[in-house]
Amino acid sequence: MIEAGSPSPPGAHFDGDGVNFALFSSSASSVELCLFDDDAHEVRRICLPQRTGDIWHGYIPRCAADQRYGYRVHGAYDPDEGLRSNANKLLLDPYARKLEGEFRWSPAVFDFTEKNGAYLRNDLDSAAFVPKCVVTDQPQRANPARPAIPWADTIIYEANVRGYTMRHPDVSRSDRGRFRGMTNASILAHLKSLGITTIELMPVQTFVDEQFLVKRGLRNFWGYNTLSFFVPDARYAAGNAHAEFVEMVNTIHDAGMEVLLDIAYNHTAESNTLGPTVSFRGIDNLSYYRTSPRNRGEYVNHTGCGNTINTDHPQVRALITNNMRYWVEEMGVDGFRFDLATILGRSANGFTRDHPLWHTIENDPVLGNVKLVAEPWDPGPDGYQLGEFPAYFAEWNDKYRDSVRRYWRADPGEAAKFAGRLLGSADVFESSKRGPHRSINLLTAHDGFTLSDLVSFEKRHNRNNGEQNQDGHQHNFSCNYGVEGVTADESINATRRKQRLNMLATLLFSQGTPMLLAGDELGNSQQGNNNAYAQDNETGWLDWSGLETDPGFVTSVARMIELRRNVALVRQDGYLHGQSINDEGWRDITWLRPDGQPVLPDDWPNILALAVLLAATSASQQERYFAAALFFNPTSEPVEFQLPTPRDGATWHTEFATGPGKAIEVNQTSLTLSNRSIALLTLTGNDGDSEA
C-alpha cells in the first residue's frame, strides 16, 4: 500500500514509520519506484501516486531504512528532440544518500543500440549493471566544532585520498587508499609539522571509470566523473563510506586543520549523447543538461567531458545547493573547490557573475559561511573568467603559476608580471573589492607537472595514458637544466633542488593564499606525466621516500611556512601601491634594483634580479618587525644588492635563503646573493630577535 506522501524533501526519507519518496521529472508520464531485496533482486514496482508540479511522490508505511530502490521513468523517447525516457533503464535517485553495488559497463546501460549506422531504442534491462539506492536512517553526523581558519592564515594542501596514502610506510595495508589512511598519526603529524591549515581533497563522490579507460586496463584516478553527488565512493572505504568519511573529517578537525572538498558539478558520468543512461538523462534530460538551441538532441559540451550541467534550471540549482549543505552540515567539510566553475555561472548568453546560483549560495545561511574556491575557467567559448567571480569566491590564479615559473627560468621581460603576482594580483582582484587572500596562488596542482617534474622535464611524457602523448598541457613553462628526466649529474640535481626551493619560497612569501600540491615538499615525481588522471598506480601514488632521502628540504618548507605565519608583512589584507608611510621617505612597498635604487618604469623590461621592501604601516602589522625585504636572483651569476639603510638603529637579519653552502653574504649595507637564489631579510630593533 502506497500513500500520496509529500513532494518534499527530495529523495527518500525515513521518518521512523515509513519512507517518503520524491523525484523531480517534468518529462515523465509516470514514475515507477522499484524495490529490491538484499540480494539486489527486484521484488516490486510501484507507481508513485501523486504529482505536485513536476515532483512525483509517494509514502510507503512500514518501509524501513536499508530498503534498496531505484526508479523507472516512463515518457517520450525521441533522442533527436532530447527526450530520453526509457523505463527499461533503472535510474539512480539524484538525492540518494547511499548506494550498494557497482556500476558495470554493459550494452544494457545504454538507452540506444547501433544498427547499420542508425541509433535505435535499446530495451535491455539495466538493473543488473547499476548500483541500487539505499534508504538511510539518521546517519552519523560530523562534530559541529570547526577550526575556522581565517583566510589570512590559510595554507591549502591539495591531496588525492588514494594517491596520498597508498605508499606511506606507516599506513596499514587495510587503510591505504582509504579515508582512514588520511587519519594516520604519521600523516597528520607530517601535515602539522609543515604548518598546513587546510586540506583540499580531490573528488570523493561516487564516480565511474570511463569505458575507454576500462578497455585500456586503466582506472579513473582523479574522480572527476561523478555518478552520485551525495555518496562517498566505496573505493575509499573498508565498510560504511559515509561513517568513515565523517570519521576522517572529525579527526582532521581535531588536529586543527580544515577540509575542503573538490566537487565537479559541471558534468556527470553520463557523458555525451551516446553515453550510458543511469540517472539524470533518463529522469529529465532537457532539464538537467544544457542542449544545443539548434538541435535539442545534442549536448552543449563546454566541459570537454561530453555534457554540461544546466544551472539555469531551478531544480538543478536546488540539487547543487542542497548537496553543498549536506556535505557541510552532515559530512563536516569546511568549504569547496569547484572544478570548471565557470560552467556553474553560464546562462544561455554565457558566463555572468550575476547568475542566480551565485545569489542562492551567497544568501544561504550555511553556505555563506564556508570557504569557496573557483577554478575560473572551462574549455567553452569565453570560458576564461579569472577575477570575474562574485566577491565571496577565492579563485585559482594560473597567471601567478605561469609568471613565477617563467621568472625563475629567467625569461626576459617577465619581472613586471612577476612583481604584480607577488603582491596579490591587484590587477585581477582589486576591482571586485576582494583582498589579496582571494588569489589562490599555486605553482602546481593535480593537473600538470609536479614541482620536481617541473624542473626535470621540458616535454610531457604521457604515453601510459594511452592517448599517443597528445593529452595534458603542452606549454608548461618548465626547464630540465640540461637533461630530460632523471640524471646522475649532481650539479644539475643541485640546481633543480634549489629551483624547487626558490619557487616554494616565492609562493609562501607572496601576498595571497598559497596552495601546495601534496608531495612537492618531498620531491614527488610522476616521471614527467603531466596528466596522471588514469594512473592509479605508482605513477600517481605519492612517493614518501623524500622524508628519508632529503629531510632538509621538508624542514626548509616548514621553515618557510613558519616565517609566513610570523612575518605578517608577507600576508597582508590589503593591496600595496607605494603609499608613503612616514617623513623619512619610506613607503609600504618599494621595488629596488640591485644598486639599491627604486626600479623605474624603463627598468622593468630588462631587469631580472630585483628586491622588494615591505614596510610596516601600523603597530599591529609591525609586530616585532619594522620591515621585510625579499631579494630575487634568477640569473646564473651571483648578484650584489645594496641594502636599504636601516631606520632608528635597527638591523637586518637573514631569515631565509636558498641554495647549498654559503648562499648569502650579508652586512648592514649590502648582501651578495648566489645564482638562482632568494632571500628574506627582516629589519628589527636592537633588542629584536627575528630567529623563529
N, C-alpha and C positions, 0 to 999 in steps of 0.2 A: 504494500500500500504506500503510495507516494502522495504527499500533500503539496499545496501550492508553494509554500515556503516564501522566501524573501529574495528580492533582487540584489540585496547587499548583505554582507560584504561579498566581493567577488571571490571565487574559488570554492573550496569545500571546507566547511567549518563545523566542527563537532561541538555541541553545546552541553554534552553530558547525557542527553536523552536520545539524540539522533544527529543527523548531518544535513546541513543545508548546502545545496549545490547551486552555483550561479555562474553562468557563462555568457559573455557578450558575443553576439553574432548578428549583424544586420542583414547578412545574405542568406541565412538559413531559412528553410521552410519548416523544419523541425529539428530537434536535437535529441539524440538518444544518449542516455547515461548507461555505460557498460560496467557491470560489476564483475570482479574476478575473485576466485578463491586463492588460497595461499600458494597453490601450485601454478598460478597465472592462467588458469582455465576460465574462460568467460562463462559465467553461470546465469547471467540475467541481463536483459536490456530493458530499459525503462524510458519512455519518452518524458522529457521534462514538461510538466503540465501547464506551466504558466509562462507568459511572455509579458514583461513590463518594459515598454520601449523596445530596445534591442537586447535586453537581458533575459535569457532563458533560465528558469529556476524551478526548483522543487526541493521538498524536505522529506527525508525518509526517517520516520521514527524507528528507534531501536537499532539504527545503523551505528556501528561502533567505529572508534578510532582503529587504524590499521586496515580499514577496508581498501582494497585495491580497486582502481577505477580508471576510466578513460571516456572519451566522447566520440560519437559518430555524428557528423553533421550532414543533414540532407539538404539539398538545394540544387540550384542550376549548375551544370557543368559545361562551361564554354570557355576553354583556355584562351581563345582569341580575344575574348572580352574580359579576361581576368577573373572569370568565375571558376573556382576550383573545388567546389563541394563534391565529395566522393565518400559516401557512407561506408565504403569498404576499407577506409583508412582509419585506424584507431589514432585519435589525436590526444596529445598531452594538454592538460589544463595549464594555461599560462601562469596561473597562480598556485600551482601545486607546490607544496612545501617539502614533499619527499617523493622520490622515485625508487622503484625497485626493478631490477633487471637492466640489461644493457641494450643499447641501440646496435642493431646488426644490419649491415648492408645486404639487401636482397632486392630482387625485382619488385617484390610486393610493397616496398616502402615508397614507390613512385606511383603517382596517380595517372600515369600515361605509359604507353608502350609504343616502341617504334616499329613500324612495319612498312617496308618499301619506301623509306624516307618520310613517311607520314607519322604523326603522333596521335595515337588513339587512346581512348579512355582505358585505364587498367583497373580491372575489378578484382584483382587478387587481394585477399585479406591480409593486412599488415600487422595484425595484433601480435603475432608470434615474434616479431622482429623489433618491437619498440618497447621501451620501459613502460611500466604501469605506474600511474599516480597512486599515492597512498595518503589516506586521510590521517592527519596527525592530531594528537591530543595536545594539551598545554606543553609546549616544548621547554627544554632548558633555556633560560634567557641569560644573556650576558650580565655581569655585575654592572650596576649603573655608574659606579665611580670611574672616572676617566682622567688621564694625565692632563689633558687640555693644555698642550704646549703652545705658547704664543708663536705667531709666525716669525717674529724676530729671533727666536731661539731654535727654530726648526732646522734639523738636518735630516733630509729624506734619504732613504736607502732602498733602492728598488731590488726586489728579490723574487725568484720563482720558487715556490714551496718545494717542488720536486727537485729541481736542479740544485737548490741551496743545501739540501740535506742528504742527498744520495751518497756522497763520498766523504762525509765528515767522519773521522775515525771514532769519535765518541758517541755517535748516534747509533743506537741498536739497529740491527737489520730490520726488525719489525716496525721501526719508526721512520726509517729512511724513505724519503719521498712523500711523507705524510705530514698532516698538521702537527701531530705530536713531535715530529722531528724539530719543528720550529721552537718547541718549548724546552729543548735540551739545554741543560745548565751551561754546557760549554759554549753553545751557540749564543745564548743570551749574555753570557759573560763577555764574549768577544764583542758583541754589539755595544754593550755598556762601556767596555774599556775604550772603544773607539770614540764614544760620545754621540752615537746615533740616538735621535729622539723619535723618529717616525719611520716605520717600516711600510713600504708600499709593495703590496703583494700583487703579482700578476694574476690574471683572472683565475678564479677557482670555482665559478658556477659550472654546472654540468655542461660539458661540451662534447662535440663529436669529432672523431678523427676523420678527416675528409676522405672520400672514396679513392681519390687519386693517390693519397699517401698510403692508404692500406694496400693498394695494388703494388706499391713500391716497397712494401715491408717497413714503412715508417709510421710514426705517430705524430699527432699534433702535440708539441711540447709546450707551446706558449699559452694556449687556451682561448684564443680569440675566435671561437666558432661556437657560440653559445646555443645550447638546446633548451635550457631551462634556467631562468634568471634567479629563481628563489632557492635552488637546491645546490648545496656544495657538491662538487663532483666526488663520486665514491672512490675514485682512484687515489684521493688524498687521505683516505681514512681506513682504519682497520675494521671498524664497525659502523657505529652511528656517525655519519659525516657531520650532521648538524651539531651534535653534542661535542664532537672533537674539535670542530671549528671554534665553538664558543669557549671551550677549554683553552684553546690556543690564544684567543684574544684576551681572555681573563689573565692568563699567565704573562703575556707580553705587557698588559697594563700593570700588573703587579710589579713588573720590572721597571716601570716608569716610562714606557715607550708607547707611542700611538700605533694604530694600524689603519692604513689607507688601503682601499680595495680598488683595483683596476677593473673597470667594467666596460664591456663592449656592447652598448645599447644601439650601435649604429646599424647592425645587421644581425642575422641569425644563421643557424646551421642549415636552414632550408635552401640556401644558395640561390642559384638563378632559376629561370622558369623550368629548367629540366632537372632541378634538384628534388630531393625527397619531400613528401608531404607528411609532416609529423605533428604539426601544431598550428601555427598562425595561418599558414597558407590554406589549410582545409577549413579553418574556423571562419575566417573572413579576410580573404586575400587582399581585396581592394582597400580595406580599412587599415590593415597592419603594415602594408608595404606601399612604397611610392612607385607608381607605374607611369609609363610614358603617356603624355596627353594625346599623342597621335596614335598610340597603339596600347590599349589598356592591357593587352596580354603580355607586354614586355616590361620588365622591371627597369626603373632608373637605377644605374649601378654607380653611384657616386662613391661607394666604399671600395670598389675593386674586388668585392667578395661575392658578387652575384646579385645581391638585393640590398635595399636601403629601407630602413625603418621609417615610417611615415609619422613624424611627430606633429604634423598638422592635425591629426585626428585626436579628439579629446580622450578617447579610450586608450590610445597609445600613451599619451602623456600621463594619464592616470596610472597605467601599468608601471611606467618608469618611476614616478614619484612614490607610489605605494611600495615598489621594490626597494627604493632607496631607504625609505623609512624602516622597512623590515630589517635591512642589513644594519641600520644604525640602532634601532630600538631593541630588536631581539638578538641580533648577532654581535652587536657591540662595536662595530667599526667606527672610526673617528672621521671618516671622510672618503672621498672618491677621486680617482683619476679617470677621466672619460676618454676612452680611445676614440680617435677620429671625431672629436667633439663638435666640429662644425656641422656634421650631419644633423645633430640634435637641434641646431638653430636654423635649419633650412626650411624655407617655405617654397611655394611654387615659384616665387621670384628670387630665390637664392637665400644666402645667409643673412640673418639680422640679429642684432643684439636685443631687439625688442620682441623676439619670439615668445609666444605665450608660455612655453615650457620654462623659460628663464624666469618669468614673473611668478609662476607657480612655485618654483624652487625657492626663490628669494623670499617669498611671503610665507613659506611653510614654517611653523614654529619649531619643527625638528631639524629640517634640512638647512634652515638659515643659520644654524649654529655649528656646522661641521666644515671641515676643510674641503674645498672643491678645486680640483686641478684639471684644466683642459689641455688636451693635445690639440692645438688650434689649427689643424689642417686636415684635409681629406683629399682623395685623388680627383674629385669632381671639379667642374668649372668654378673659378673663383673660390677654390677650396682653402687657400692660404689666408688665414684671418688672425695672425698673431697680433695681439693688442686690441682686438675688436670685441672681446667678450665682456659681459657685464662686470661691474666693478667688484663684485664679491668673488670672482674667479681669480685664481692664480693660473699661469699658463707656462707650459714647456717652452723654453726660449731657444730655438735652434740657431738664431742669429748669434747668441752667446757661444754656443757649441762651436760653430764654424769659425767664428772670429778668433777664439782662443786657440783652436787647432792651427789656424793659419799663422797667427802671430808667433807661436813657438816653433813653427817651421821657418821663421824669419822671412815670410813672404813680404815682398816690398809693398809699401803703401797701405799696410794693414793696421798701423799703430793707432790711427784716429778712431777706427771702428772698435778696436780693442779697448781703447780708453772709455768709450761710451758704454761698452758691455760691462767693464769692470765696475762702473758706477751705477749699475742697476737698470740700464737701458731706458733712460728717461724719455728718449725719442719714441719709444714704443708704448710705455705705460702711463706716463705722467699726464697726458691729455685726458685720460679717463679717470683722473683723480685717484689713481692707485699708487701706493708706495712701492719702493724697490722690492719688498718681500714678495710681491705678486709675480715677480720674474723668477720662474724656476730655472735656475742656472744648472746646466748639465754639460758634461764632456762626453759622456757615453750613456747608453741605455740598452735595454734588451735588443733593440732594433739597431744593428750596426756592429762595428768592431768593439771589442773590449779595449780597455786602456792599454793593456800590454800589446794587443794586436795593432793598435793604432800607431805604435812606434816600431812595429816589426814587419808590417805588410803594406805594400802600396797598391795591391790588387786584391780583389775578393777571391776567396778560394772555397766556393760553394758547391762543388760538383757532387758532393754526397747528398745534396738535396734533390738530385735527380732532375734538375732543370737546365742542364748544359751550362751551368755557371752564369745564367742570364738573370737570376733573381738577386735581390739585395741591392744596396746602394752602389752606384758606380763611382761616384765622386765622394771620397771620404776625407780629403784634406789630411791624409796620413803621410808618414815618412818612415822608411825602413833603415835609414842611415847606412846604406851601402850593401846590405844583404837582405834578400827577401826571405823572411821567416827566421827560424832558429839558426843561431850561429855560435861557434866556439870562440869568436873574436871578442876578447874581453874588453877592448876599447869601445867596440860597438855596443856591447851589453851595458857598459857603464854609462854611455850616452843615453841609451834607451831608459835606463833606470832613472837617470837624472831628469829626463824629459817627463816621465810619468810624475815625478815629484813636483816638477815645475807647474804642470797643468793642474794637479790637485791643489797645490798651494794657491794658484790663481783662483781656482774655484772657491776655496774656503776663505780667501781674503777678499772676495768680491762682495759688493753690495747686492742684495738679493737673497733668495733661498737656495742653498746648494742641494743638489741631488747626486748621490753617488750610486754607481752600479755595483751591486754585490760582487765581490771578488776582485774589484780593481785595486783594493788595498793589499791583495795577496799576489798580484801578478797573474791572475787567472787568464788563460788563453783559450780561444776556440779554434786555434790553428788556422786563423785567417778567414773563418766562416763568418760573414757579417750579416747572416740571415738564418740563424740557427733554429728557426721555428719548428723544424721537423726533426731536430737532433736530440731526441730523448735518449741520450747515451752519454758517453764520457766527453763528447764534444760539447754538449750543452750543460752537463753537470759540472758544478763548481769544483775546482781543484784547490784543496786546502793546504797543499804542501808548502805554500809560501810562509805559513806560520813557522815552519821549521827551517826553511832554506834562506829566508830573508826577514827575520823578525824585526830588524831595524827599520825596514820600510813601514811595517804596520805601526811601529812606535812613532815614526815620523808623522803618519797620517793622524794618529791620536793626538799628537802634539799640536798639529795644525788646528784641529777641531777645538782643542782646549784654548788655543790662542784666540780663535774666533769668538769663543764664549767670553773670554776675559777682556779682550780689546774691543770695546763697543764701537770704536771708530770704524771698524771694517764691516759693520752690520747695522747701519743707521736706518731710521724710519723714514727719513726724507731724502730728497734728491739734493745733490751738491752742485752749485753753479758758480763757484768762485766768489761767494759773498764775503766782503770784508768783515772781520770779527773784532779787530782792535786797532789802536792807533799806531801799532808797530808795523802795520802793513801785512799782517797775517790774514789769510783767507781760509775759508772752510775746506777748500780744495785748491791745490796748485800743482799743475803738471810741470815737471822740470826736465831740462836737458842734462846730460852728464856733467856739463860745466856749471851746473847749479842755477842757471838762468831759466826763467819761465819759457815753456815751449810756445813759440809764436805760430800763427796760422800757416806761415810759409814753411815751417819746420816739419809739419805733420807728414807730408807726402814722402819725405826722405828719412825720417828718423826711425830707428829701431830700438836701441837701448834708451830707456827713459825711466823716470821716477815720478811718484805721486806723493804729495804731502797732504795728510789729513789732519786738520787742527780741530781741537775741541772747542765747541761753541757754547757749552754750558757746564756748570759744575757736575750735574748728574751724568752728562755724557763723558766728561773728562775722567771721572773716576780717579785712578792714580796716574793717568797719562795726560800730558799736555798735547801730545801729537803722536801720530804714527806715520811712518814713511815706508812705501814699498818701492823696491828697486828691481827693474827687469832688464835682463841681458839675454836676448835670444840669439845673439851672434856667436860665431865660432871663436872669438877672441876675448880676453879679459877686457873689462871697461872700468876706468876710474870715475867715480862720481864724487862731486863736491857736495858735502852735506849742508843743509840749511843751518844757519847759525843758531845754536841753542838759545832759548829765551830764559832770562832770570836765573842764570847759573845752572840750568837743567842740563842733563847729559843724555846722550844717545846710548841705547842698549840694543844689542843684537838679540832678537827673539827667535829668529828662524832664518836659515839659509840652506839652499840645496847644494848638492854636489859632494863628491867624496873628498876627503882631505881638507885642506885649507881653502874653502870656497870663498871666504870673505876676509878681508883685512880692513879693520876699522880704526880710525882715530876720531877725534871730535871735529875734524874739518873735512875728512874725505874717507871714502871706502873704495876698495878695489874688488869688483865682483867678477868671479871667474866666468869663463864662457858658458853659455846656456845655463843661467842660474837666476834665482830670485831670492830676495832677502826682505825680511820685515824687521824694521827698527822702531823702537818706541822712545819717546822723549819723556823723561821722568825728572822729578825734583831730586835734589841731592840725597834725600833720605828715602827716595822711592826704591822699590825693589820690583823690577819687571820680570824676574825669573819666576815662571809658573811652577 
